[in-house]
Amino acid sequence: MHRPLPEHVARRYNSPEGQLESMISEGHVHLGYWDASNPSSSYAAAAHKLTEIMIAKTHIQADQRFCDLGCGVGAPAMALAQAKQCYVDGITISSFQQASATARAQAQGMQGRTSFIADNVLTMPFDDNTYDGGWFFESIFHMGHREALHAAHRVLKPGAALLIADLTALPTITPEFTLFAKDQMYSAFIAKEAYPELLAETGFELLDITNISSHVMPFLVPKIKDTIDTYKAEILKHLDKQVIEETVMTFQYMADNLEYVLVSARKL
Ligand SMILES: C[S@@+](CC[C@H](N)C(=O)[O-])C[C@H]1O[C@@H](n2cnc3c(N)ncnc32)[C@H](O)[C@@H]1O
């Protein structure tokens, strides 16, 4: 399986498209979660809800240290630090995102609890056995799963919990989509069935895999269309119409080929 190049991923999140994405998702640069309690939620509100679900799955205690591996513009890290009163170090490959996360933390008075660096998770400058918990929140498919898990294993303390929100390949994934994911999304998706062996090989105990696809994937196209309508004037200042059409097409393609899982593991 190919491994996305970090410079391609950085370029994607530094681009006008990547910058706009963080604006319309109100800082939660991941997909949304919809259920009976929020069927009419906007994309951004549902993305925030998925952050809340991830936070509820962490076991981090007050004043412990947490690493956010692929942290976007910092909104999930700040929500976690606020909810759990822990310290969060975030790392993103994008210099735009690091600057944006740092500015957000300052604006919210969170700079004492959160810090953000622009670097590659696979070679991150954090010490061994440092963190009491960590997550890959919709980021591991940009890194190469095995290499990313080895990197997380190094910086986590023994016994620390790792959470992974991942898009995984449906059994019916097409070769055309796999190629599109490589060339246009700078991503390599694995099947959820690969997780038990992969985690065992990289020194983790698998605790749980929850498939939340039905709360995410069917909503993608209608919700992204609503969001585009809401922000159309702003979006058209930065991107042309074709990029908007391609975004809707990409969401449809993802819904047809991917599922969404939340994985809980523990460093052995
Ligand atoms: C879909 S965004 C998710 C951002 C954030 N976790 C969130 O939920 O808002 C993917 C993130 O992974 C980061 N990323 C991808 N590859 C990376 C790498 N090799 N090292 C550091 N960050 C990486 C990107 O910079 C981006 O912040």
The ligand as an ORCA input file, in Angstrom:
! r2SCAN-3c Opt
* xyz 0 1
  C      -9.021     15.870      8.209
  S      -7.849     16.842      9.072
  C      -8.342     16.523     10.771
  C      -7.904     17.629     11.692
  C      -8.299     17.507     13.146
  N      -7.929     16.234     13.699
  C      -9.765     17.740     13.343
  O     -10.481     16.763     13.593
  O     -10.188     18.903     13.266
  C      -6.327     15.878      8.912
  C      -5.181     16.434      9.731
  O      -4.083     15.521      9.716
  C      -2.894     16.276      9.620
  N      -1.801     15.434      9.106
  C      -1.838     14.613      8.042
  N      -0.649     14.000      7.885
  C       0.162     14.447      8.879
  C       1.495     14.168      9.273
  N       2.263     13.292      8.619
  N       1.989     14.799     10.373
  C       1.225     15.706     11.034
  N      -0.054     15.989     10.726
  C      -0.581     15.364      9.664
  C      -3.253     17.406      8.695
  O      -2.309     18.441      8.775
  C      -4.637     17.762      9.249
  O      -4.470     18.618     10.346
*
